[in-house]
């Protein structure tokens, strides 16, 4: 080994780093396998979340829509999130055209990058084997497989949080100011991806750096202040732009009642998620809030497979660290990832407001890191603890698999049997040969990963659409299947349709109408106008069943609902496209998913009255009347949502006004009103 090392050191730098090593081969295999898991069959999910797909379409044809994250290219209203994740998709759509792959490949690549970053973070202090194990655990977490194949904000969020964790660990080695500035910038960009959820990591980073950072206390505080400044700049500039630009010159902020991004940040997407007091929501249905939520029927199969193992190993490693020096790296690293797991898990568990099981993907890097680090440390110093962890993991996998007992029933018995035998042999490892111990360790590892691996394969093999996707085989956890949601809002997806076609009208949907310029906030103002993005004329979404949610769903022949978007009939699509250049919006309808279905099919802007839930205070009846009088909106599509939440009643008033003043026309079961 010494001779090999000397020979390697003597090589020129460019040849030295090209040398093939087991670690590099392992990393290449890990990333290739992860890419295959996340990319194969990706096109089957169609638009996935059509709400965000429509916004990416808008951002790809209007830079104003891109900046604000508007739902349509005419910039009526934004999505109810900050738009950083949409920027990635919109740029991809601009480059490659609008189809399933341009929307979802960036998410899959974010997953591969997350695995690579976590590998680098763990390998740096604990070796190649630990890094590879961490990467494998993250890649095979079922909810990670789900979200890295879906166009929600969570894929980019996980990459940014993992990167911030890596930078925070590098700060503990020295040069804390530079690395904490990077961590702060990544967390700031995470805020622009999913608002306050990204900032849960901040107190953990601060505490760990104060405890274990290099240098004197004042130096550590100074480095943290630099990191805080970077976070403020990276995450605050967009908030400042939205708040400082007059409301008449920007889109309405979706998810709010008063057109304020600060209201969105601290209200609907902030403390309202904790307390359940969410103005504009459709009521609190989270009766499962409590300390066991992450282990329950809805979240357990998404994230919980190795959660008990991560908690056991966290406690064990901290205990084994004992009275190690203040800057002990092992303790610092498990405190960082453990703090992220415990704090984020507590927020998810105890929140009384809107919480969806797929949010738990944010826990996946921490669980993966703790399992890898704890396995390496306990294999050297506490094999009994490792044996107990293997046994608990096997029994817990049996419990999770028993919840979907009709699916692969042999698997749960195999895992629990093999896992318990491996645990007993690990406990008696001192009496076994080294080769046998290594074999038992591999078997134990395989038993622990078999459950999430099977669930991840089932997830990747199943199309997912709608607002509430769920990982695992059909019938597990939520609703009626992997596309489902609470209360049975399940839906699946058919394949994507073809390559984009040529835009028949140029880059602006109202280019030929001199009176249609402007924006929704001020009917008399001139603006960028609407646009369209080339793409397939409509993806087929086949509903699997499940009842409509209270206060929403399909009504009056509408194609979409509160949580999913369907595909309009070709006759309806032709009607919307006819004379599109005369109007800023080819149609208006209540609810963002319903609007998205018509916008993606027609390729032209459709106004989402009332935002996502149909409860936002946009537009007012008076403003809507002015837009109609100005000839800005062609059709109104009725019956999408009742809009019966705790927010504004403007959407109902608008629909009632339209029904009183314009004759109805039914096409393919859809009721439309010609506002021209």
C-alpha positions in Angstrom: 0.0 0.0 0.0 2.9 2.4 0.8 4.5 1.7 -2.6 1.2 2.4 -4.4 0.7 5.6 -2.4 4.2 6.7 -3.3 3.7 5.9 -6.9 0.5 7.8 -7.0 2.1 10.8 -5.3 4.8 10.8 -8.0 2.3 11.0 -10.8 1.5 14.4 -12.4 -1.6 16.0 -10.9 -3.7 15.5 -14.1 -2.9 11.8 -14.1 -3.2 11.4 -10.3 -6.8 12.5 -10.3 -7.7 10.3 -13.2 -6.6 7.2 -11.3 -9.5 4.7 -10.9 -10.2 3.9 -7.3 -12.9 1.8 -5.6 -14.4 4.9 -4.2 -14.7 6.6 -7.6 -16.2 3.5 -9.1 -18.6 3.2 -6.2 -19.7 6.9 -6.6 -20.1 6.5 -10.4 -22.3 3.4 -9.8 -24.3 5.2 -7.1 -25.0 8.3 -9.3 -25.8 6.2 -12.4 -28.2 4.0 -10.4 -29.8 7.1 -8.9 -30.2 8.7 -12.4 -31.8 5.5 -13.7 -34.3 5.3 -10.8 -35.3 8.9 -11.2 -35.3 9.2 -15.0 -36.6 5.9 -16.4 -40.3 6.2 -17.3 -40.4 9.8 -16.3 -42.7 10.8 -19.2 -45.6 8.7 -17.9 -46.5 11.4 -15.4 -47.6 13.9 -18.0 -47.7 17.4 -16.5 -47.4 15.9 -13.0 -48.5 19.0 -10.9 -50.3 21.0 -13.6 -50.5 24.0 -11.4 -46.8 24.5 -11.5 -46.5 23.2 -15.0 -48.8 26.0 -16.2 -46.7 28.6 -14.3 -43.5 27.2 -15.9 -45.2 27.6 -19.2 -46.0 31.2 -18.4 -42.5 32.0 -17.1 -41.0 30.6 -20.3 -42.8 33.1 -22.5 -42.9 36.2 -20.2 -40.0 37.5 -18.2 -42.4 39.3 -15.9 -44.2 36.0 -15.3 -40.8 34.4 -14.7 -39.8 36.9 -12.1 -43.0 36.8 -10.1 -44.0 33.2 -10.6 -47.3 34.1 -12.3 -49.9 31.4 -13.1 -50.3 32.8 -16.6 -48.3 34.8 -19.0 -50.7 37.7 -18.8 -49.6 38.1 -15.2 -53.0 38.0 -13.4 -51.9 36.2 -10.2 -48.9 34.3 -8.9 -48.7 30.8 -7.5 -48.9 30.6 -3.7 -45.1 30.0 -3.4 -41.9 31.9 -3.9 -40.8 31.2 -7.5 -37.2 29.9 -7.5 -38.1 26.3 -8.3 -40.2 27.7 -11.2 -37.2 29.6 -12.6 -35.4 26.3 -13.1 -38.3 24.7 -15.0 -39.1 27.9 -17.0 -35.6 28.1 -18.2 -35.7 24.4 -19.2 -39.0 25.0 -21.1 -37.4 28.0 -22.9 -34.5 25.9 -24.0 -36.3 22.7 -24.9 -40.0 23.5 -25.3 -42.9 22.5 -23.1 -43.3 18.8 -22.5 -43.0 16.4 -19.6 -39.3 15.9 -19.9 -38.4 19.6 -19.9 -40.4 20.0 -16.7 -39.3 16.9 -14.8 -35.7 16.2 -15.9 -34.5 19.2 -13.8 -36.1 17.6 -10.7 -34.4 14.3 -11.4 -31.1 16.0 -11.9 -31.6 17.8 -8.6 -32.0 14.4 -7.0 -28.8 13.1 -8.4 -27.0 16.2 -7.3 -28.4 15.9 -3.8 -27.1 12.4 -3.5 -23.6 13.5 -4.7 -23.5 16.4 -2.3 -24.5 14.2 0.7 -21.9 11.7 -0.3 -19.3 14.4 -0.3 -20.4 15.7 3.1 -20.3 12.3 4.8 -17.2 10.9 3.0 -15.1 13.9 3.9 -15.0 13.0 7.6 -16.1 9.3 7.7 -14.7 7.7 4.5 -16.0 6.4 1.2 -18.1 3.5 2.7 -20.1 5.9 4.9 -20.5 8.4 2.0 -21.8 5.6 -0.3 -24.2 4.3 2.3 -25.6 7.8 2.9 -26.1 8.3 -0.8 -27.8 5.0 -1.2 -30.2 5.6 1.7 -31.1 9.0 0.3 -31.6 7.7 -3.2 -33.8 4.9 -2.1 -36.1 6.9 0.3 -39.5 6.4 -1.3 -40.6 10.0 -0.9 -37.3 11.2 -2.4 -38.0 8.9 -5.5 -41.4 10.5 -5.7 -40.4 14.2 -5.4 -37.3 13.9 -7.7 -39.7 12.7 -10.4 -42.3 15.5 -9.8 -42.5 19.2 -10.4 -43.1 20.5 -6.9 -40.7 22.9 -5.0 -39.3 20.1 -2.8 -36.7 18.7 -5.2 -34.8 22.0 -5.4 -35.4 22.6 -1.7 -33.7 19.3 -0.8 -30.7 20.1 -3.0 -30.3 23.5 -1.4 -30.7 22.2 2.2 -28.1 19.4 1.5 -25.7 21.9 0.1 -26.2 24.2 3.1 -25.4 21.3 5.4 -22.2 20.5 3.5 -21.1 24.2 3.6 -21.9 24.3 7.3 -19.7 21.3 8.0 -16.9 22.8 6.0 -17.2 25.9 8.1 -16.3 23.8 11.1 -12.9 23.0 9.6 -11.9 26.7 9.3 -12.6 29.6 7.0 -15.9 29.8 8.7 -16.9 33.1 7.3 -16.6 32.0 3.6 -18.4 28.7 4.1 -21.1 30.1 6.3 -21.7 32.8 3.7 -22.3 30.0 1.2 -24.6 28.2 3.6 -26.5 31.4 4.2 -26.8 32.1 0.5 -28.1 28.5 -0.2 -30.7 28.8 2.6 -31.7 32.2 1.3 -32.3 30.7 -2.1 -34.1 27.9 -0.3 -36.4 30.5 1.1 -37.1 31.7 -2.4 -38.0 28.0 -3.2 -40.3 27.2 -0.3 -40.3 30.1 2.1 -40.0 29.5 5.9 -39.5 25.7 5.6 -35.9 26.3 4.4 -35.1 28.4 7.5 -35.8 25.6 10.0 -32.2 24.6 9.5 -30.9 28.1 10.6 -31.0 27.6 14.4 -29.4 24.2 14.0 -26.5 25.7 12.0 -26.1 28.5 14.5 -26.1 26.2 17.5 -23.6 23.7 16.1 -21.2 26.4 14.9 -21.3 28.2 18.3 -20.6 24.9 20.0 -18.0 23.3 17.7 -16.8 26.0 15.3 -13.1 26.8 15.1 -11.6 29.9 16.8 -12.6 32.1 19.6 -16.3 32.9 20.4 -16.2 36.4 18.8 -14.8 34.9 15.6 -17.6 32.3 15.5 -20.2 35.0 16.0 -18.7 37.2 13.3 -18.8 34.2 10.9 -22.4 33.6 11.7 -23.2 37.3 11.1 -21.7 37.0 7.7 -23.8 33.9 7.0 -26.9 35.8 8.2 -26.1 38.7 5.9 -25.7 36.3 2.9 -29.1 34.7 3.8 -30.8 38.1 4.0 -29.5 39.2 0.7 -30.1 36.0 -1.2 -33.6 35.5 0.2 -34.7 39.1 0.7 -34.1 40.8 -2.6 -37.1 39.2 -4.2 -39.4 40.0 -1.3 -38.2 43.6 -1.5 -39.0 43.8 -5.2 -42.5 42.4 -4.8 -43.3 44.7 -1.8 -41.8 47.9 -3.4 -43.3 47.5 -6.9 -46.8 49.1 -6.8 -49.6 46.6 -6.8 -50.9 48.1 -10.1 -47.7 47.1 -11.9 -47.3 43.5 -10.8 -49.4 40.4 -10.5 -51.6 39.7 -7.4 -49.8 37.6 -4.8 -51.5 34.3 -4.8 -52.5 32.7 -1.4 -53.2 36.1 0.2 -56.2 38.3 1.0 -54.3 41.6 0.9 -51.9 41.2 -2.1 -48.7 41.0 0.1 -45.8 38.6 -0.1 -45.2 39.2 3.7 -48.7 38.0 4.4 -48.0 34.9 2.3 -44.7 34.4 4.1 -45.9 34.7 7.7 -49.6 33.8 7.2 -50.8 31.2 4.7 -47.3 29.7 4.2 -45.9 30.6 7.6 -47.4 30.5 11.1 -50.8 29.4 9.6 -49.2 26.1 8.9 -48.3 25.7 12.5 -51.5 26.9 14.1 -54.1 25.9 11.5 -55.3 29.5 11.3 -55.0 29.8 7.5 -57.2 32.5 6.0 -58.0 31.3 2.5 -57.6 27.7 3.4 -60.4 25.1 3.2 -60.3 24.1 6.9 -58.1 22.0 9.1 -58.3 18.3 8.5 -55.1 17.3 10.3 -56.4 15.2 13.1 -53.3 13.1 13.1 -51.0 15.9 14.4 -48.9 14.6 17.3 -45.5 13.1 18.1 -46.3 9.8 16.2 -47.4 11.5 12.9 -44.1 10.6 11.1 -44.7 6.9 11.9 -48.4 6.9 11.0 -50.2 5.5 8.0 -49.8 8.6 5.9 -46.2 9.5 6.4 -44.6 6.2 7.6 -44.2 4.6 4.2 -43.0 7.9 2.7 -40.1 8.6 5.1 -40.2 6.3 8.1 -38.3 3.2 7.0 -35.0 4.2 8.6 -36.3 6.9 10.9 -36.1 4.7 14.1 -32.6 3.6 13.1 -31.5 7.2 12.6 -32.8 8.2 16.0 -31.2 5.3 17.8 -27.9 5.9 16.1 -28.1 9.6 16.8 -28.4 9.0 20.5 -25.7 6.3 20.5 -23.1 8.4 18.7 -23.7 11.4 20.9 -23.3 9.1 23.9 -20.1 7.6 22.6 -18.7 11.0 21.9 -18.8 11.5 25.7 -16.3 14.1 26.8 -14.6 14.6 23.5 -13.1 18.0 22.7 -15.4 20.9 21.9 -14.5 20.7 18.2 -15.0 16.9 17.9 -16.1 16.4 14.3 -18.1 13.2 14.9 -20.3 14.9 17.5 -20.6 18.1 15.5 -21.7 16.3 12.4 -24.3 14.1 14.1 -25.6 17.2 16.0 -26.0 19.1 12.7 -27.9 16.3 10.9 -29.6 15.2 14.1 -30.7 18.7 14.9 -32.1 19.1 11.4 -34.0 15.8 11.7 -35.4 16.5 15.2 -36.4 20.1 14.6 -37.9 19.7 11.2 -39.6 16.4 12.2 -41.1 18.2 15.2 -42.5 21.0 13.0 -44.0 18.4 10.6 -45.4 16.3 13.5 -47.0 19.0 15.5 -48.3 21.4 12.8 -52.0 21.9 12.9 -52.3 23.6 9.5 -51.8 22.3 6.0 -49.2 19.6 5.9 -48.8 17.0 3.2 -46.8 13.7 3.5 -44.5 14.6 0.6 -43.1 17.5 2.7 -41.2 14.8 4.6 -38.6 14.5 1.8 -36.8 17.4 3.6 -35.9 14.8 6.3 -34.3 12.4 3.9 -30.7 13.8 3.8 -30.6 14.0 7.6 -31.8 10.4 8.0 -29.4 9.1 5.4 -26.4 10.9 7.0 -27.2 9.7 10.5 -27.7 6.1 9.4 -24.4 6.1 7.6 -22.4 7.9 10.3 -24.0 5.9 13.1 -23.4 2.6 11.3 -19.6 3.3 10.8 -19.1 4.5 14.4 -21.1 1.8 16.1 -19.5 -0.9 13.9 -16.2 0.0 15.5 -17.3 0.8 19.1 -20.8 -0.5 19.8 -21.8 -3.5 17.8 -24.6 -4.4 20.2 -26.3 -1.1 19.5 -25.9 -1.7 15.7 -27.4 -5.2 16.1 -30.4 -3.7 18.0 -30.8 -1.1 15.3 -30.9 -3.8 12.6 -33.6 -5.7 14.6 -35.8 -2.6 15.2 -35.5 -1.7 11.5 -36.5 -5.2 10.4 -39.6 -5.3 12.7 -40.6 -1.7 11.7 -40.3 -2.7 8.0 -42.7 -5.6 8.7 -45.2 -3.1 10.2 -45.0 -0.7 7.3 -45.4 -3.5 4.7 -48.2 -5.0 6.6 -50.2 -1.8 6.0 -50.4 -2.9 2.4 -50.7 -6.6 3.1 -52.0 -7.5 -0.3 -48.8 -6.2 -2.0 -45.8 -8.6 -2.2 -46.7 -10.4 1.1 -43.5 -12.5 1.0 -41.4 -9.4 1.3 -42.3 -8.4 4.9 -41.7 -12.0 6.1 -38.4 -12.2 4.3 -37.2 -8.9 5.7 -38.1 -9.5 9.3 -36.7 -13.1 9.2 -33.4 -12.2 7.6 -33.0 -9.0 9.6 -33.5 -10.6 13.0 -31.0 -13.4 12.1 -28.5 -10.9 11.0 -29.0 -8.9 14.2 -28.3 -11.9 16.3 -25.2 -12.7 14.4 -24.0 -9.1 14.7 -24.5 -9.2 18.4 -22.2 -12.2 18.5 -19.7 -10.8 16.1 -16.8 -11.3 18.5 -17.1 -15.0 18.1 -17.2 -15.0 14.3 -14.5 -14.7 11.7 -13.8 -11.3 10.0 -15.1 -12.6 6.7 -18.3 -13.9 8.2 -18.9 -10.6 10.0 -18.5 -8.7 6.8 -21.0 -11.0 5.1 -23.5 -10.6 7.9 -23.1 -6.8 7.8 -23.9 -6.9 4.1 -27.0 -9.0 4.7 -28.1 -6.7 7.5 -27.7 -3.7 5.2 -29.7 -5.4 2.5 -32.5 -6.3 4.9 -32.7 -2.7 6.0 -32.8 -1.3 2.5 -35.1 -3.9 1.0 -38.4 -2.2 2.1 -37.6 1.3 0.9 -36.0 -0.1 -2.3 -39.2 -2.0 -3.1 -41.4 1.1 -2.4 -39.1 3.3 -4.5 -39.3 0.9 -7.5 -43.1 0.8 -7.1 -43.1 4.6 -7.0 -41.0 5.0 -10.1 -43.1 2.5 -12.0 -46.3 4.4 -11.3 -47.4 7.7 -13.0 -48.2 10.5 -10.6 -50.3 13.6 -11.1 -52.2 16.1 -9.0 -51.4 18.2 -6.0 -51.1 15.3 -3.5 -48.8 12.6 -4.8 -47.9 9.7 -2.6 -45.0 7.2 -2.8 -45.4 3.5 -2.7 -47.6 0.8 -4.4 -51.2 1.5 -5.2 -53.4 1.5 -2.2 -50.8 2.5 0.3 -51.1 5.4 2.7 -53.2 8.0 0.9 -56.4 7.8 -1.0 -56.7 5.1 -3.6 -53.2 5.1 -5.0 -49.8 6.8 -5.5 -51.4 9.8 -7.1 -53.8 10.2 -4.3 -54.3 12.4 -1.3 -56.1 12.7 2.0 -59.7 11.6 1.8 -59.3 9.8 -1.4 -58.4 12.5 -3.9 -56.5 9.9 -5.9 -55.6 10.2 -9.5 -53.1 8.7 -11.8 -51.6 9.9 -15.0 -51.4 8.7 -18.6 -48.5 9.2 -20.9 -47.3 12.5 -22.2 -48.2 13.6 -25.6 -45.5 14.2 -28.2 -43.2 17.1 -28.9 -44.2 20.7 -28.9 -45.8 22.2 -31.9 -45.2 25.6 -33.5 -46.8 28.6 -31.9 -49.3 29.7 -34.4 -49.5 33.3 -33.2 -46.0 34.4 -32.3 -44.8 35.3 -28.8 -47.8 37.4 -27.6 -51.3 36.2 -27.4 -52.7 39.7 -27.7 -50.2 41.0 -30.3 -52.9 41.8 -32.8 -55.2 43.7 -30.5 -54.1 47.2 -29.6 -56.6 47.4 -26.9 -55.6 44.2 -25.1 -52.3 45.4 -23.7 -51.9 45.9 -20.0 -52.3 43.9 -16.9 -54.9 42.6 -14.6 -54.2 45.0 -11.9 -54.9 48.1 -14.0 -57.2 47.6 -17.0 -56.0 50.9 -18.5 -52.3 50.2 -18.1 -50.0 48.8 -20.8 -48.0 45.7 -20.0 -46.2 42.7 -21.4 -49.3 41.0 -22.5 -49.9 37.3 -22.6 -48.0 34.7 -24.3 -47.7 31.0 -24.9 -45.2 28.3 -24.9 -45.1 25.6 -27.5 -46.1 22.3 -26.1 -48.4 19.3 -26.6 -51.9 20.2 -26.9 -53.0 18.3 -23.9 -51.9 15.4 -21.7 -54.2 12.6 -20.9 -55.0 12.3 -17.2 -57.1 9.4 -16.2 -58.9 9.7 -12.9 -58.6 6.6 -10.7 -61.4 7.3 -8.5 -61.8 9.0 -5.1 -64.3 11.5 -4.0 -64.1 15.2 -4.5 -62.8 17.3 -1.6 -65.2 19.4 0.5 -65.5 22.8 -1.1 -64.1 21.8 -4.4 -63.9 19.2 -7.1 -65.5 18.6 -10.5 -68.7 20.4 -11.0 -70.7 21.4 -14.0 -68.5 19.7 -16.5 -65.3 21.4 -15.5 -62.1 19.7 -16.4 -60.1 20.3 -13.3 -60.6 20.6 -9.6 -59.1 21.7 -6.4 -56.3 19.1 -6.4 -55.9 18.0 -10.0 -56.2 19.1 -13.5 -57.8 17.1 -16.3 -57.7 17.5 -20.1 -60.4 19.5 -21.8 -62.2 18.0 -24.8 -60.8 19.0 -28.1 -63.9 21.0 -29.0 -63.4 23.1 -25.9 -59.8 23.6 -26.7 -60.6 24.7 -30.2 -63.1 27.2 -28.9 -60.5 28.7 -26.5 -57.9 29.0 -29.3 -60.3 30.7 -31.7 -59.6 34.5 -32.0 -57.1 34.2 -29.2 -55.1 37.2 -30.4 -57.9 39.5 -29.6 -57.8 38.8 -25.9 -55.4 39.0 -23.0 -57.0 35.9 -21.4 -58.7 33.3 -23.6 -60.8 32.4 -20.5 -61.2 32.8 -16.8 -62.3 30.2 -14.3 -62.3 29.7 -10.5 -59.3 27.8 -9.1 -55.7 27.4 -10.3 -55.8 23.7 -11.2 -58.9 24.2 -13.3 -57.3 27.1 -15.0 -54.1 25.2 -15.6 -56.0 22.4 -17.4 -57.3 24.9 -20.0 -54.1 26.9 -20.2 -51.9 23.9 -20.9 -54.3 22.5 -23.5 -55.0 25.8 -25.3 -51.4 27.2 -24.8 -52.8 30.6 -24.0 -53.3 32.5 -20.7 -56.3 31.5 -18.6 -57.0 33.6 -15.5 -57.2 31.7 -12.2 -60.0 33.5 -10.3 -59.4 33.2 -6.6 -56.0 31.5 -6.9 -55.4 27.9 -5.9 -58.3 27.3 -3.5 -60.6 29.8 -5.2 -60.6 31.9 -2.0 -58.0 34.6 -2.8 -59.3 38.2 -3.0 -58.5 38.4 -6.7 -60.0 39.9 -8.7 -62.7 42.0 -7.2 -66.1 41.9 -9.0 -65.6 45.6 -10.0 -62.1 44.9 -11.4 -63.4 41.8 -13.3 -66.3 43.9 -14.8 -63.8 46.5 -16.0 -61.6 43.7 -17.7 -64.7 42.3 -19.4 -65.8 45.8 -20.5 -62.4 46.3 -22.0 -62.6 43.2 -24.0 -59.7 41.5 -22.2 -61.4 38.1 -21.4 -63.1 35.9 -23.9 -64.8 33.1 -22.0 -65.8 32.4 -18.4 -65.9 28.7 -17.6 -68.3 28.0 -14.7 -68.6 25.4 -12.0 -64.9 24.8 -11.2 -64.9 25.3 -7.5 -67.3 26.6 -4.9 -64.6 28.7 -3.4 -66.2 28.0 0.0 -63.2 28.6 2.3 -62.4 31.2 4.9 -61.2 33.7 2.4 -62.7 36.1 -0.1 -66.2 35.6 -1.6 -65.2 37.5 -4.8 -65.0 34.4 -7.0 -68.6 33.4 -6.1 -69.8 36.9 -6.8 -68.0 37.0 -10.2 -69.5 33.7 -11.2 -73.0 34.8 -10.1 -72.6 38.1 -12.0 -71.5 36.3 -15.2 -74.5 33.9 -15.0 -76.9 36.8 -14.6 -75.5 38.8 -17.6 -74.3 36.3 -20.2 -76.0 33.4 -21.9 -74.5 29.9 -21.2 -73.2 27.6 -23.8 -72.4 23.9 -23.2 -69.6 22.2 -25.1 -68.6 18.6 -24.4 -70.2 18.9 -20.9 -68.5 22.2 -20.1 -70.5 25.3 -19.4 -69.0 28.5 -20.9 -70.1 32.1 -21.1 -69.0 34.3 -24.0 -67.9 37.6 -22.4 -67.2 39.2 -25.8 
